[in-house]
Amino acid sequence: MRVLNNGYFTLNLDSGDLAKGLRKDINSPRNNMYLTKSQGAVGKDSVLQTIPQLTGVDFGSITASYPYPQLFKLKNVSILCTEFHIYELVDDSWTLKYYEDTETQGFRWTLVDFFDYIYMSNGVVAIIRNDQTGEYSESSDLPAASAMCDFNGQVIICPSNIEKI
């Protein structure tokens, strides 16, 4: 291993050592060939890969104030949300897909991604993206939520109508 002038070095690992992944406990013995830190890389498709840099995002004429716009880079689509608008990246430009026609402002947007089907909410309305047509519409069947996640294919939400304790 050669140390460069700036203090950095390159260490080549074989696939067996890399497959072990990160060490399970901070008190694990040294020299057991577990990785101790992963910075700037994630496990994807059973391979350690770098996270691509987000550069050159052109929002065009979309204007919003903090905490908007919110940008979601999902498995199959990229979505940009403002207080009342939902845009989707189509052919390198943001296309308006949904306009919420209510005067009630919600919270920040939260969503779960099931490839082409997306369930999202801002605490006031529940919006779904149809997996067949790609159209966005308000759902009367799904509850509005202030937080949601996908846990092993099951959607877990925190409804927005919970009173504060």
C-alpha positions as CSV (number, residue, x, y, z in Angstrom):
1,M,0.0,0.0,0.0
2,R,1.4,3.3,-1.1
3,V,0.6,6.5,0.9
4,L,0.3,9.6,-1.3
5,N,1.6,13.1,-0.4
6,N,-1.8,14.3,0.7
7,G,-2.2,11.4,3.2
8,Y,-4.6,9.4,1.1
9,F,-4.0,5.9,0.0
10,T,-5.5,3.2,-2.2
11,L,-6.3,-0.2,-0.9
12,N,-7.6,-2.9,-3.2
13,L,-9.9,-5.5,-1.6
14,D,-10.9,-8.8,-3.0
15,S,-14.5,-9.7,-3.4
16,G,-14.5,-12.0,-0.3
17,D,-13.3,-9.3,2.0
18,L,-15.8,-6.8,0.5
19,A,-18.6,-9.3,0.8
20,K,-18.2,-9.4,4.6
21,G,-19.4,-5.8,4.7
22,L,-19.2,-3.5,7.7
23,R,-18.1,-4.8,11.1
24,K,-21.0,-5.7,13.4
25,D,-19.7,-4.1,16.5
26,I,-17.2,-1.4,17.3
27,N,-15.4,-3.8,19.7
28,S,-14.8,-6.4,16.9
29,P,-11.1,-7.5,16.8
30,R,-8.7,-5.8,14.5
31,N,-7.5,-7.5,11.3
32,N,-10.6,-9.5,10.8
33,M,-11.1,-8.0,7.3
34,Y,-14.4,-6.3,8.0
35,L,-14.9,-2.7,6.8
36,T,-15.1,-0.1,9.5
37,K,-16.6,2.8,7.5
38,S,-18.4,3.4,4.2
39,Q,-18.3,7.0,3.1
40,G,-19.8,8.0,-0.2
41,A,-20.8,4.5,-1.1
42,V,-23.9,2.3,-0.7
43,G,-24.7,-1.3,-1.2
44,K,-26.8,-1.7,-4.4
45,D,-27.5,-4.9,-6.3
46,S,-25.1,-6.8,-4.0
47,V,-22.3,-4.4,-5.0
48,L,-20.7,-1.4,-3.2
49,Q,-21.3,1.6,-5.5
50,T,-20.7,5.3,-5.2
51,I,-23.7,7.6,-5.0
52,P,-24.1,9.6,-8.2
53,Q,-23.7,13.4,-7.9
54,L,-26.7,15.5,-8.4
55,T,-25.6,18.2,-10.8
56,G,-27.2,20.6,-13.2
57,V,-30.8,20.3,-12.0
58,D,-32.7,23.0,-13.9
59,F,-35.9,24.0,-12.2
60,G,-36.8,26.3,-15.1
61,S,-39.5,28.8,-14.0
62,I,-40.6,26.8,-10.9
63,T,-40.3,29.0,-7.9
64,A,-41.0,28.2,-4.3
65,S,-40.0,29.2,-0.8
66,Y,-38.5,27.1,2.0
67,P,-38.9,24.2,2.5
68,Y,-39.9,23.8,-1.1
69,P,-39.2,22.6,-3.7
70,Q,-38.8,19.0,-2.6
71,L,-36.9,16.8,-5.1
72,F,-37.5,13.0,-5.0
73,K,-35.3,10.8,-7.2
74,L,-37.2,7.5,-7.2
75,K,-36.6,4.2,-8.9
76,N,-38.3,5.0,-12.2
77,V,-39.2,8.7,-12.0
78,S,-38.0,12.0,-10.6
79,I,-40.6,14.2,-8.8
80,L,-40.5,17.8,-7.8
81,C,-43.1,19.1,-5.3
82,T,-44.0,22.6,-4.3
83,E,-46.8,23.6,-1.8
84,F,-49.6,22.8,-4.3
85,H,-47.9,21.4,-7.4
86,I,-46.4,18.1,-8.4
87,Y,-44.0,18.0,-11.4
88,E,-42.4,15.0,-13.0
89,L,-39.2,15.0,-15.0
90,V,-40.1,14.1,-18.6
91,D,-37.5,14.4,-21.4
92,D,-35.2,16.7,-19.3
93,S,-38.0,19.2,-18.4
94,W,-40.4,19.5,-15.5
95,T,-43.9,18.7,-16.5
96,L,-46.9,19.7,-14.3
97,K,-48.7,16.5,-13.3
98,Y,-51.0,17.6,-10.5
99,Y,-52.3,20.8,-9.1
100,E,-53.9,20.8,-5.7
101,D,-56.9,23.2,-5.8
102,T,-57.3,23.7,-2.1
103,E,-56.4,26.7,0.0
104,T,-55.2,24.5,2.8
105,Q,-51.5,24.2,2.9
106,G,-50.1,20.8,4.0
107,F,-46.9,19.7,5.5
108,R,-43.8,18.6,3.6
109,W,-44.5,15.9,1.1
110,T,-43.8,12.3,1.9
111,L,-44.1,9.3,-0.3
112,V,-43.5,5.6,-0.9
113,D,-42.2,4.3,-4.2
114,F,-43.4,1.1,-5.8
115,F,-41.6,1.6,-9.1
116,D,-44.4,3.1,-11.3
117,Y,-47.0,3.2,-8.6
118,I,-46.4,6.1,-6.1
119,Y,-48.5,7.0,-3.0
120,M,-47.7,10.4,-1.6
121,S,-49.3,12.9,0.8
122,N,-48.7,16.2,2.4
123,G,-50.9,15.7,5.4
124,V,-53.9,17.2,3.7
125,V,-54.5,15.1,0.6
126,A,-53.4,11.6,-0.6
127,I,-52.1,11.5,-4.1
128,I,-51.4,8.3,-6.2
129,R,-49.6,7.9,-9.4
130,N,-51.3,5.3,-11.6
131,D,-48.8,2.7,-12.6
132,Q,-50.5,2.1,-16.0
133,T,-51.1,5.6,-17.2
134,G,-48.6,7.7,-15.1
135,E,-51.4,10.1,-14.2
136,Y,-51.6,11.6,-10.7
137,S,-54.9,11.9,-8.9
138,E,-56.3,12.5,-5.5
139,S,-57.3,9.3,-3.7
140,S,-60.4,9.1,-1.5
141,D,-59.5,5.5,-0.5
142,L,-56.1,6.2,1.0
143,P,-55.6,8.4,4.1
144,A,-53.7,11.6,4.1
145,A,-50.4,11.1,6.0
146,S,-47.7,13.3,7.6
147,A,-45.1,10.5,7.3
148,M,-44.9,7.1,5.6
149,C,-42.5,4.3,4.8
150,D,-42.3,1.0,3.0
151,F,-41.5,-1.8,5.4
152,N,-41.0,-5.0,3.5
153,G,-43.7,-4.1,1.0
154,Q,-46.2,-2.9,3.6
155,V,-47.0,0.8,3.8
156,I,-46.8,2.2,7.3
157,I,-48.1,5.7,7.8
158,C,-48.6,8.3,10.4
159,P,-52.0,9.8,9.8
160,S,-52.1,13.6,9.8
161,N,-55.3,13.7,11.9
162,I,-53.5,12.5,15.1
163,E,-53.8,15.1,17.9
164,K,-50.7,16.2,19.6
165,I,-50.2,14.8,23.1
